[in-house]
């Protein structure tokens, strides 16, 4: 196994291979030492039948690909969950930042205004946690800013916020990998 980065941010489009790469890093980590373990912090919430089935499918697939990986579900308090899950022997995978940001900006009780300062503060807290945790961390997120400018105000706010979050997390991580068609493209490598 090549030396694992202390922190890696994996981003890309939908079905680009982001989660598979994170799972493979977790599998390699656990195979390298019997004391190693892996924990997935899942941020997705099942708001409808399609999302419930998607989550169930991910759980089944992950159990096959990375047996023994524990799962913690945390849709909002991500920095705290990362701190609780991490230790020197645990690789923590966060999947995914895009759903986490959605939970922060578009809560179930729709109609309330987006609290941009709270969203920015949550991003800063996450980056502080990435820097502070003792074990390796792998974060997964979507790159959605490559297309046309969205028409709705709320969607534009979300795309802007995700772009800012991606930049923050990329700066906080030792490595950044862009996934395209299942292939990893190194954007930032270990110093």
Number of C-alpha atoms within 10 A of each C-alpha: 8 6 7 17 18 18 25 27 28 30 28 22 17 15 13 18 20 28 25 16 19 23 20 13 22 28 20 17 22 21 13 11 10 9 11 17 20 27 20 26 22 20 22 22 16 12 9 9 9 10 13 14 12 14 16 13 12 13 13 11 13 17 13 10 15 18 12 14 19 14 16 14 16 19 20 18 15 22 19 13 19 24 18 10 20 22 16 12 17 20 28 29 29 27 22 22 25 23 19 22 22 18 16 19 21 18 14 10 6 9 8 10 10 16 11 13 9 12 16 15 11 19 23 17 16 23 19 15 19 25 15 12 20 16 17 22 27 27 25 21 26 22 18 17 14 7 7 7 10 13 8 9 9 14 12 14 15 20 18 14 20 22 15 14 23 22 11 16 23 22 14 20 23 17 21 25 21 22 23 16 12 14 13 18 14 12 12 16 12 13 6
